[in-house]
């Protein structure tokens, strides 16, 4: 058993990827996103429909402090046995940059 961490897995293309992975039932899932209400709704849907072990973490990829915090909490979840060790990173989160390039 391994864990798939996916950023932006609570909507759009990321959500479709997460649904496919969950339907296979052979991986734990860790959903990372900024809107925890949306992440929680997906967690509830997938846990109910597929019975997979799935967790969510609040991640803002534009903040290195947030990235470090998620890395530490993920390590803690693995150490406590809440999720299997990470084997796959699906870095799906997008960003929008407005204004001039600098």
Backbone atoms as SQL, in Angstrom:
CREATE TABLE atoms (id INTEGER PRIMARY KEY, chain TEXT, resi INTEGER, resn TEXT, atom TEXT, x REAL, y REAL, z REAL);
INSERT INTO atoms VALUES
  (1, 'A', 1, 'UNK', 'N', 0.851, -1.175, 0.000),
  (2, 'A', 1, 'UNK', 'CA', 0.000, 0.000, 0.000),
  (3, 'A', 1, 'UNK', 'C', 0.891, 1.230, 0.000),
  (4, 'A', 2, 'UNK', 'N', 0.480, 2.232, -0.737),
  (5, 'A', 2, 'UNK', 'CA', 1.203, 3.495, -0.774),
  (6, 'A', 2, 'UNK', 'C', 0.203, 4.640, -0.765),
  (7, 'A', 3, 'UNK', 'N', 0.721, 5.836, -0.617),
  (8, 'A', 3, 'UNK', 'CA', -0.125, 7.029, -0.614),
  (9, 'A', 3, 'UNK', 'C', 0.182, 7.876, -1.832),
  (10, 'A', 4, 'UNK', 'N', -0.895, 8.382, -2.430),
  (11, 'A', 4, 'UNK', 'CA', -0.814, 9.342, -3.528),
  (12, 'A', 4, 'UNK', 'C', -1.196, 10.693, -2.967),
  (13, 'A', 5, 'UNK', 'N', -0.293, 11.666, -3.034),
  (14, 'A', 5, 'UNK', 'CA', -0.599, 13.047, -2.653),
  (15, 'A', 5, 'UNK', 'C', -0.909, 13.806, -3.932),
  (16, 'A', 6, 'UNK', 'N', -2.069, 14.462, -3.964),
  (17, 'A', 6, 'UNK', 'CA', -2.435, 15.244, -5.133),
  (18, 'A', 6, 'UNK', 'C', -2.848, 16.638, -4.710),
  (19, 'A', 7, 'UNK', 'N', -2.247, 17.622, -5.353),
  (20, 'A', 7, 'UNK', 'CA', -2.636, 19.005, -5.124),
  (21, 'A', 7, 'UNK', 'C', -3.773, 19.330, -6.083),
  (22, 'A', 8, 'UNK', 'N', -4.721, 20.111, -5.610),
  (23, 'A', 8, 'UNK', 'CA', -5.847, 20.487, -6.463),
  (24, 'A', 8, 'UNK', 'C', -6.747, 19.319, -6.820),
  (25, 'A', 9, 'UNK', 'N', -6.793, 18.312, -5.982),
  (26, 'A', 9, 'UNK', 'CA', -7.596, 17.130, -6.267),
  (27, 'A', 9, 'UNK', 'C', -9.058, 17.259, -5.899),
  (28, 'A', 10, 'UNK', 'N', -9.482, 18.453, -5.573),
  (29, 'A', 10, 'UNK', 'CA', -10.870, 18.643, -5.139),
  (30, 'A', 10, 'UNK', 'C', -11.741, 19.309, -6.209),
  (31, 'A', 11, 'UNK', 'N', -11.165, 19.568, -7.386),
  (32, 'A', 11, 'UNK', 'CA', -11.982, 20.119, -8.482),
  (33, 'A', 11, 'UNK', 'C', -11.283, 19.901, -9.821),
  (34, 'A', 12, 'UNK', 'N', -12.036, 20.033, -10.884),
  (35, 'A', 12, 'UNK', 'CA', -11.482, 19.975, -12.237),
  (36, 'A', 12, 'UNK', 'C', -10.808, 18.661, -12.574),
  (37, 'A', 13, 'UNK', 'N', -9.718, 18.761, -13.323),
  (38, 'A', 13, 'UNK', 'CA', -8.968, 17.589, -13.766),
  (39, 'A', 13, 'UNK', 'C', -8.443, 16.793, -12.577),
  (40, 'A', 14, 'UNK', 'N', -7.994, 17.493, -11.536),
  (41, 'A', 14, 'UNK', 'CA', -7.494, 16.815, -10.344),
  (42, 'A', 14, 'UNK', 'C', -8.551, 15.944, -9.695),
  (43, 'A', 15, 'UNK', 'N', -9.784, 16.427, -9.637),
  (44, 'A', 15, 'UNK', 'CA', -10.875, 15.652, -9.050),
  (45, 'A', 15, 'UNK', 'C', -11.136, 14.384, -9.861),
  (46, 'A', 16, 'UNK', 'N', -11.115, 14.497, -11.168),
  (47, 'A', 16, 'UNK', 'CA', -11.321, 13.304, -12.000),
  (48, 'A', 16, 'UNK', 'C', -10.194, 12.294, -11.789),
  (49, 'A', 17, 'UNK', 'N', -8.968, 12.780, -11.658),
  (50, 'A', 17, 'UNK', 'CA', -7.843, 11.880, -11.395),
  (51, 'A', 17, 'UNK', 'C', -8.020, 11.175, -10.054),
  (52, 'A', 18, 'UNK', 'N', -8.410, 11.923, -9.031),
  (53, 'A', 18, 'UNK', 'CA', -8.610, 11.348, -7.702),
  (54, 'A', 18, 'UNK', 'C', -9.718, 10.307, -7.721),
  (55, 'A', 19, 'UNK', 'N', -10.791, 10.579, -8.430),
  (56, 'A', 19, 'UNK', 'CA', -11.884, 9.593, -8.512),
  (57, 'A', 19, 'UNK', 'C', -11.396, 8.295, -9.154),
  (58, 'A', 20, 'UNK', 'N', -10.603, 8.402, -10.196),
  (59, 'A', 20, 'UNK', 'CA', -10.076, 7.201, -10.864),
  (60, 'A', 20, 'UNK', 'C', -9.152, 6.423, -9.936),
  (61, 'A', 21, 'UNK', 'N', -8.274, 7.140, -9.256),
  (62, 'A', 21, 'UNK', 'CA', -7.344, 6.475, -8.331),
  (63, 'A', 21, 'UNK', 'C', -8.117, 5.805, -7.196),
  (64, 'A', 22, 'UNK', 'N', -9.096, 6.508, -6.645),
  (65, 'A', 22, 'UNK', 'CA', -9.895, 5.951, -5.546),
  (66, 'A', 22, 'UNK', 'C', -10.658, 4.711, -5.995),
  (67, 'A', 23, 'UNK', 'N', -11.139, 4.705, -7.222),
  (68, 'A', 23, 'UNK', 'CA', -11.924, 3.564, -7.701),
  (69, 'A', 23, 'UNK', 'C', -11.087, 2.294, -7.795),
  (70, 'A', 24, 'UNK', 'N', -9.763, 2.437, -7.897),
  (71, 'A', 24, 'UNK', 'CA', -8.882, 1.268, -7.950),
  (72, 'A', 24, 'UNK', 'C', -8.692, 0.649, -6.571),
  (73, 'A', 25, 'UNK', 'N', -8.839, 1.478, -5.519),
  (74, 'A', 25, 'UNK', 'CA', -8.834, 0.986, -4.146),
  (75, 'A', 25, 'UNK', 'C', -7.525, 0.458, -3.607),
  (76, 'A', 26, 'UNK', 'N', -6.416, 0.698, -4.280),
  (77, 'A', 26, 'UNK', 'CA', -5.159, 0.129, -3.793),
  (78, 'A', 26, 'UNK', 'C', -4.160, 1.174, -3.302),
  (79, 'A', 27, 'UNK', 'N', -4.609, 2.396, -3.077),
  (80, 'A', 27, 'UNK', 'CA', -3.752, 3.457, -2.554),
  (81, 'A', 27, 'UNK', 'C', -4.504, 4.287, -1.524),
  (82, 'A', 28, 'UNK', 'N', -3.755, 4.771, -0.535),
  (83, 'A', 28, 'UNK', 'CA', -4.291, 5.826, 0.314),
  (84, 'A', 28, 'UNK', 'C', -4.183, 7.126, -0.470),
  (85, 'A', 29, 'UNK', 'N', -5.008, 8.095, -0.119),
  (86, 'A', 29, 'UNK', 'CA', -4.991, 9.390, -0.806),
  (87, 'A', 29, 'UNK', 'C', -4.794, 10.509, 0.196),
  (88, 'A', 30, 'UNK', 'N', -4.043, 11.511, -0.215),
  (89, 'A', 30, 'UNK', 'CA', -3.852, 12.723, 0.560),
  (90, 'A', 30, 'UNK', 'C', -4.144, 13.888, -0.366),
  (91, 'A', 31, 'UNK', 'N', -5.278, 14.566, -0.114),
  (92, 'A', 31, 'UNK', 'CA', -5.687, 15.697, -0.944),
  (93, 'A', 31, 'UNK', 'C', -5.186, 16.983, -0.319),
  (94, 'A', 32, 'UNK', 'N', -4.523, 17.803, -1.119),
  (95, 'A', 32, 'UNK', 'CA', -3.987, 19.072, -0.650),
  (96, 'A', 32, 'UNK', 'C', -4.663, 20.199, -1.423),
  (97, 'A', 33, 'UNK', 'N', -5.217, 21.155, -0.685),
  (98, 'A', 33, 'UNK', 'CA', -5.878, 22.291, -1.335),
  (99, 'A', 33, 'UNK', 'C', -6.075, 23.435, -0.364),
  (100, 'A', 34, 'UNK', 'N', -6.450, 24.583, -0.922),
  (101, 'A', 34, 'UNK', 'CA', -6.647, 25.776, -0.085),
  (102, 'A', 34, 'UNK', 'C', -8.045, 25.854, 0.502),
  (103, 'A', 35, 'UNK', 'N', -9.022, 25.257, -0.160),
  (104, 'A', 35, 'UNK', 'CA', -10.402, 25.340, 0.301),
  (105, 'A', 35, 'UNK', 'C', -10.762, 24.023, 0.998),
  (106, 'A', 36, 'UNK', 'N', -10.602, 24.006, 2.316),
  (107, 'A', 36, 'UNK', 'CA', -10.801, 22.755, 3.042),
  (108, 'A', 36, 'UNK', 'C', -12.251, 22.283, 3.039),
  (109, 'A', 37, 'UNK', 'N', -13.206, 23.185, 2.867),
  (110, 'A', 37, 'UNK', 'CA', -14.603, 22.760, 2.764),
  (111, 'A', 37, 'UNK', 'C', -14.791, 21.918, 1.501),
  (112, 'A', 38, 'UNK', 'N', -14.192, 22.343, 0.399),
  (113, 'A', 38, 'UNK', 'CA', -14.281, 21.577, -0.843),
  (114, 'A', 38, 'UNK', 'C', -13.498, 20.270, -0.738),
  (115, 'A', 39, 'UNK', 'N', -12.326, 20.324, -0.138),
  (116, 'A', 39, 'UNK', 'CA', -11.523, 19.113, 0.057),
  (117, 'A', 39, 'UNK', 'C', -12.293, 18.110, 0.908),
  (118, 'A', 40, 'UNK', 'N', -12.903, 18.577, 1.994),
  (119, 'A', 40, 'UNK', 'CA', -13.670, 17.702, 2.895),
  (120, 'A', 40, 'UNK', 'C', -14.838, 17.043, 2.161),
  (121, 'A', 41, 'UNK', 'N', -15.515, 17.790, 1.302),
  (122, 'A', 41, 'UNK', 'CA', -16.639, 17.214, 0.544),
  (123, 'A', 41, 'UNK', 'C', -16.165, 16.073, -0.351),
  (124, 'A', 42, 'UNK', 'N', -15.027, 16.244, -0.985),
  (125, 'A', 42, 'UNK', 'CA', -14.474, 15.185, -1.838),
  (126, 'A', 42, 'UNK', 'C', -14.045, 13.991, -0.991),
  (127, 'A', 43, 'UNK', 'N', -13.430, 14.258, 0.154),
  (128, 'A', 43, 'UNK', 'CA', -13.029, 13.174, 1.061),
  (129, 'A', 43, 'UNK', 'C', -14.248, 12.349, 1.456),
  (130, 'A', 44, 'UNK', 'N', -15.310, 13.018, 1.845),
  (131, 'A', 44, 'UNK', 'CA', -16.532, 12.311, 2.249),
  (132, 'A', 44, 'UNK', 'C', -17.094, 11.484, 1.094),
  (133, 'A', 45, 'UNK', 'N', -17.137, 12.076, -0.102),
  (134, 'A', 45, 'UNK', 'CA', -17.660, 11.374, -1.286),
  (135, 'A', 45, 'UNK', 'C', -16.856, 10.110, -1.569),
  (136, 'A', 46, 'UNK', 'N', -15.535, 10.238, -1.624),
  (137, 'A', 46, 'UNK', 'CA', -14.690, 9.107, -2.012),
  (138, 'A', 46, 'UNK', 'C', -14.619, 8.041, -0.934),
  (139, 'A', 47, 'UNK', 'N', -14.583, 8.446, 0.317),
  (140, 'A', 47, 'UNK', 'CA', -14.554, 7.466, 1.409),
  (141, 'A', 47, 'UNK', 'C', -15.838, 6.646, 1.418),
  (142, 'A', 48, 'UNK', 'N', -16.958, 7.314, 1.181),
  (143, 'A', 48, 'UNK', 'CA', -18.247, 6.624, 1.160),
  (144, 'A', 48, 'UNK', 'C', -18.379, 5.716, -0.058),
  (145, 'A', 49, 'UNK', 'N', -18.037, 6.233, -1.221),
  (146, 'A', 49, 'UNK', 'CA', -18.242, 5.493, -2.465),
  (147, 'A', 49, 'UNK', 'C', -17.248, 4.343, -2.649),
  (148, 'A', 50, 'UNK', 'N', -15.974, 4.569, -2.278),
  (149, 'A', 50, 'UNK', 'CA', -14.939, 3.586, -2.564),
  (150, 'A', 50, 'UNK', 'C', -14.307, 2.960, -1.325),
  (151, 'A', 51, 'UNK', 'N', -14.570, 3.499, -0.147),
  (152, 'A', 51, 'UNK', 'CA', -14.009, 2.951, 1.075),
  (153, 'A', 51, 'UNK', 'C', -12.503, 3.115, 1.194),
  (154, 'A', 52, 'UNK', 'N', -11.947, 4.108, 0.530),
  (155, 'A', 52, 'UNK', 'CA', -10.495, 4.332, 0.579),
  (156, 'A', 52, 'UNK', 'C', -10.110, 5.134, 1.809),
  (157, 'A', 53, 'UNK', 'N', -8.859, 4.967, 2.232),
  (158, 'A', 53, 'UNK', 'CA', -8.311, 5.788, 3.310),
  (159, 'A', 53, 'UNK', 'C', -7.863, 7.091, 2.669),
  (160, 'A', 54, 'UNK', 'N', -8.450, 8.198, 3.128),
  (161, 'A', 54, 'UNK', 'CA', -8.179, 9.484, 2.495),
  (162, 'A', 54, 'UNK', 'C', -8.132, 10.584, 3.556),
  (163, 'A', 55, 'UNK', 'N', -7.153, 11.430, 3.426),
  (164, 'A', 55, 'UNK', 'CA', -6.960, 12.562, 4.338),
  (165, 'A', 55, 'UNK', 'C', -6.856, 13.835, 3.510),
  (166, 'A', 56, 'UNK', 'N', -7.034, 14.971, 4.180),
  (167, 'A', 56, 'UNK', 'CA', -6.882, 16.261, 3.533),
  (168, 'A', 56, 'UNK', 'C', -5.934, 17.149, 4.310),
  (169, 'A', 57, 'UNK', 'N', -5.228, 17.997, 3.588),
  (170, 'A', 57, 'UNK', 'CA', -4.341, 18.974, 4.213),
  (171, 'A', 57, 'UNK', 'C', -4.544, 20.322, 3.535),
  (172, 'A', 58, 'UNK', 'N', -4.438, 21.362, 4.349),
  (173, 'A', 58, 'UNK', 'CA', -4.600, 22.730, 3.851),
  (174, 'A', 58, 'UNK', 'C', -3.262, 23.191, 3.297),
  (175, 'A', 59, 'UNK', 'N', -3.207, 23.433, 1.983),
  (176, 'A', 59, 'UNK', 'CA', -1.965, 23.791, 1.321),
  (177, 'A', 59, 'UNK', 'C', -2.170, 24.983, 0.401),
  (178, 'A', 60, 'UNK', 'N', -1.334, 25.986, 0.588),
  (179, 'A', 60, 'UNK', 'CA', -1.259, 27.130, -0.326),
  (180, 'A', 60, 'UNK', 'C', 0.111, 27.056, -0.981),
  (181, 'A', 61, 'UNK', 'N', 0.155, 26.621, -2.245),
  (182, 'A', 61, 'UNK', 'CA', 1.441, 26.397, -2.911),
  (183, 'A', 61, 'UNK', 'C', 2.225, 27.686, -3.144),
  (184, 'A', 62, 'UNK', 'N', 1.598, 28.835, -2.961),
  (185, 'A', 62, 'UNK', 'CA', 2.324, 30.098, -3.113),
  (186, 'A', 62, 'UNK', 'C', 3.071, 30.482, -1.842),
  (187, 'A', 63, 'UNK', 'N', 2.920, 29.699, -0.789),
  (188, 'A', 63, 'UNK', 'CA', 3.561, 29.980, 0.498),
  (189, 'A', 63, 'UNK', 'C', 4.499, 28.841, 0.878),
  (190, 'A', 64, 'UNK', 'N', 5.793, 29.126, 0.941),
  (191, 'A', 64, 'UNK', 'CA', 6.750, 28.095, 1.341),
  (192, 'A', 64, 'UNK', 'C', 6.508, 27.637, 2.777),
  (193, 'A', 65, 'UNK', 'N', 6.016, 28.535, 3.623),
  (194, 'A', 65, 'UNK', 'CA', 5.683, 28.133, 4.993),
  (195, 'A', 65, 'UNK', 'C', 4.576, 27.082, 4.980),
  (196, 'A', 66, 'UNK', 'N', 3.580, 27.263, 4.118),
  (197, 'A', 66, 'UNK', 'CA', 2.501, 26.290, 3.992),
  (198, 'A', 66, 'UNK', 'C', 3.027, 24.959, 3.459),
  (199, 'A', 67, 'UNK', 'N', 3.900, 25.018, 2.466),
  (200, 'A', 67, 'UNK', 'CA', 4.486, 23.798, 1.896),
  (201, 'A', 67, 'UNK', 'C', 5.276, 23.044, 2.963),
  (202, 'A', 68, 'UNK', 'N', 6.076, 23.758, 3.732),
  (203, 'A', 68, 'UNK', 'CA', 6.856, 23.115, 4.800),
  (204, 'A', 68, 'UNK', 'C', 5.950, 22.501, 5.870),
  (205, 'A', 69, 'UNK', 'N', 4.883, 23.215, 6.204),
  (206, 'A', 69, 'UNK', 'CA', 3.947, 22.717, 7.204),
  (207, 'A', 69, 'UNK', 'C', 3.279, 21.422, 6.734),
  (208, 'A', 70, 'UNK', 'N', 2.865, 21.386, 5.473),
  (209, 'A', 70, 'UNK', 'CA', 2.235, 20.177, 4.933),
  (210, 'A', 70, 'UNK', 'C', 3.246, 19.038, 4.878),
  (211, 'A', 71, 'UNK', 'N', 4.479, 19.331, 4.523),
  (212, 'A', 71, 'UNK', 'CA', 5.515, 18.288, 4.504),
  (213, 'A', 71, 'UNK', 'C', 5.684, 17.686, 5.900),
  (214, 'A', 72, 'UNK', 'N', 5.742, 18.537, 6.918),
  (215, 'A', 72, 'UNK', 'CA', 5.895, 18.057, 8.296),
  (216, 'A', 72, 'UNK', 'C', 4.676, 17.264, 8.749),
  (217, 'A', 73, 'UNK', 'N', 3.476, 17.756, 8.453),
  (218, 'A', 73, 'UNK', 'CA', 2.277, 17.032, 8.894),
  (219, 'A', 73, 'UNK', 'C', 2.120, 15.713, 8.141),
  (220, 'A', 74, 'UNK', 'N', 2.537, 15.683, 6.877),
  (221, 'A', 74, 'UNK', 'CA', 2.491, 14.432, 6.113),
  (222, 'A', 74, 'UNK', 'C', 3.445, 13.410, 6.722),
  (223, 'A', 75, 'UNK', 'N', 4.639, 13.850, 7.053),
  (224, 'A', 75, 'UNK', 'CA', 5.620, 12.970, 7.696),
  (225, 'A', 75, 'UNK', 'C', 5.048, 12.420, 9.008),
  (226, 'A', 76, 'UNK', 'N', 4.375, 13.278, 9.775),
  (227, 'A', 76, 'UNK', 'CA', 3.768, 12.848, 11.034),
  (228, 'A', 76, 'UNK', 'C', 2.662, 11.817, 10.797),
  (229, 'A', 77, 'UNK', 'N', 1.827, 12.035, 9.773),
  (230, 'A', 77, 'UNK', 'CA', 0.754, 11.073, 9.464),
  (231, 'A', 77, 'UNK', 'C', 1.328, 9.706, 9.102),
  (232, 'A', 78, 'UNK', 'N', 2.419, 9.713, 8.327),
  (233, 'A', 78, 'UNK', 'CA', 3.070, 8.447, 7.972),
  (234, 'A', 78, 'UNK', 'C', 3.635, 7.790, 9.225),
  (235, 'A', 79, 'UNK', 'N', 4.326, 8.560, 10.060),
  (236, 'A', 79, 'UNK', 'CA', 4.928, 8.016, 11.286),
  (237, 'A', 79, 'UNK', 'C', 3.881, 7.424, 12.223),
  (238, 'A', 80, 'UNK', 'N', 2.686, 8.039, 12.280),
  (239, 'A', 80, 'UNK', 'CA', 1.612, 7.537, 13.146),
  (240, 'A', 80, 'UNK', 'C', 0.812, 6.410, 12.499),
  (241, 'A', 81, 'UNK', 'N', 1.084, 6.107, 11.237),
  (242, 'A', 81, 'UNK', 'CA', 0.370, 5.040, 10.543),
  (243, 'A', 81, 'UNK', 'C', -0.987, 5.450, 10.004),
  (244, 'A', 82, 'UNK', 'N', -1.259, 6.754, 9.965),
  (245, 'A', 82, 'UNK', 'CA', -2.548, 7.228, 9.446),
  (246, 'A', 82, 'UNK', 'C', -2.630, 7.073, 7.936),
  (247, 'A', 83, 'UNK', 'N', -1.493, 7.174, 7.261),
  (248, 'A', 83, 'UNK', 'CA', -1.410, 6.948, 5.824),
  (249, 'A', 83, 'UNK', 'C', -0.149, 6.135, 5.562),
  (250, 'A', 84, 'UNK', 'N', -0.143, 5.438, 4.433),
  (251, 'A', 84, 'UNK', 'CA', 1.049, 4.698, 4.023),
  (252, 'A', 84, 'UNK', 'C', 2.101, 5.695, 3.518),
  (253, 'A', 85, 'UNK', 'N', 3.341, 5.260, 3.409),
  (254, 'A', 85, 'UNK', 'CA', 4.378, 6.164, 2.886),
  (255, 'A', 85, 'UNK', 'C', 4.033, 6.692, 1.494),
  (256, 'A', 86, 'UNK', 'N', 4.447, 7.918, 1.235),
  (257, 'A', 86, 'UNK', 'CA', 4.206, 8.532, -0.073),
  (258, 'A', 86, 'UNK', 'C', 5.011, 7.813, -1.149),
  (259, 'A', 87, 'UNK', 'N', 4.346, 7.522, -2.244),
  (260, 'A', 87, 'UNK', 'CA', 5.003, 6.929, -3.401),
  (261, 'A', 87, 'UNK', 'C', 4.760, 7.753, -4.657),
  (262, 'A', 88, 'UNK', 'N', 3.680, 8.550, -4.642),
  (263, 'A', 88, 'UNK', 'CA', 3.300, 9.302, -5.835),
  (264, 'A', 88, 'UNK', 'C', 2.923, 10.719, -5.449),
  (265, 'A', 89, 'UNK', 'N', 3.451, 11.681, -6.201),
  (266, 'A', 89, 'UNK', 'CA', 3.051, 13.086, -6.089),
  (267, 'A', 89, 'UNK', 'C', 2.416, 13.493, -7.407),
  (268, 'A', 90, 'UNK', 'N', 1.155, 13.913, -7.360),
  (269, 'A', 90, 'UNK', 'CA', 0.487, 14.473, -8.530),
  (270, 'A', 90, 'UNK', 'C', 0.328, 15.961, -8.272),
  (271, 'A', 91, 'UNK', 'N', 1.216, 16.747, -8.833),
  (272, 'A', 91, 'UNK', 'CA', 1.257, 18.180, -8.564),
  (273, 'A', 91, 'UNK', 'C', 0.415, 18.894, -9.609),
  (274, 'A', 92, 'UNK', 'N', -0.865, 18.926, -9.330),
  (275, 'A', 92, 'UNK', 'CA', -1.873, 19.385, -10.262),
  (276, 'A', 92, 'UNK', 'C', -2.300, 20.833, -10.029),
  (277, 'A', 93, 'UNK', 'N', -1.992, 21.398, -8.877),
  (278, 'A', 93, 'UNK', 'CA', -2.493, 22.727, -8.542),
  (279, 'A', 93, 'UNK', 'C', -1.996, 23.754, -9.549),
  (280, 'A', 94, 'UNK', 'N', -2.882, 24.642, -9.910),
  (281, 'A', 94, 'UNK', 'CA', -2.525, 25.687, -10.849),
  (282, 'A', 94, 'UNK', 'C', -2.334, 27.009, -10.142),
  (283, 'A', 95, 'UNK', 'N', -1.802, 27.939, -10.857),
  (284, 'A', 95, 'UNK', 'CA', -1.601, 29.281, -10.311),
  (285, 'A', 95, 'UNK', 'C', -1.924, 30.298, -11.394),
  (286, 'A', 96, 'UNK', 'N', -2.346, 31.437, -10.965),
  (287, 'A', 96, 'UNK', 'CA', -2.643, 32.523, -11.877),
  (288, 'A', 96, 'UNK', 'C', -1.847, 33.738, -11.417),
  (289, 'A', 97, 'UNK', 'N', -1.060, 34.294, -12.313),
  (290, 'A', 97, 'UNK', 'CA', -0.239, 35.443, -11.986),
  (291, 'A', 97, 'UNK', 'C', -0.725, 36.620, -12.801),
  (292, 'A', 98, 'UNK', 'N', -1.213, 37.633, -12.095),
  (293, 'A', 98, 'UNK', 'CA', -1.724, 38.814, -12.752),
  (294, 'A', 98, 'UNK', 'C', -0.678, 39.927, -12.681),
  (295, 'A', 99, 'UNK', 'N', -0.665, 40.753, -13.672),
  (296, 'A', 99, 'UNK', 'CA', 0.270, 41.881, -13.654),
  (297, 'A', 99, 'UNK', 'C', 1.523, 41.574, -14.449),
  (298, 'A', 100, 'UNK', 'N', 2.421, 42.528, -14.455),
  (299, 'A', 100, 'UNK', 'CA', 3.637, 42.372, -15.259),
  (300, 'A', 100, 'UNK', 'C', 4.600, 41.354, -14.637),
  (301, 'A', 101, 'UNK', 'N', 5.388, 40.744, -15.498),
  (302, 'A', 101, 'UNK', 'CA', 6.411, 39.821, -15.040),
  (303, 'A', 101, 'UNK', 'C', 7.523, 40.632, -14.400),
  (304, 'A', 102, 'UNK', 'N', 8.012, 40.176, -13.259),
  (305, 'A', 102, 'UNK', 'CA', 9.099, 40.889, -12.594),
  (306, 'A', 102, 'UNK', 'C', 10.067, 39.928, -11.981);
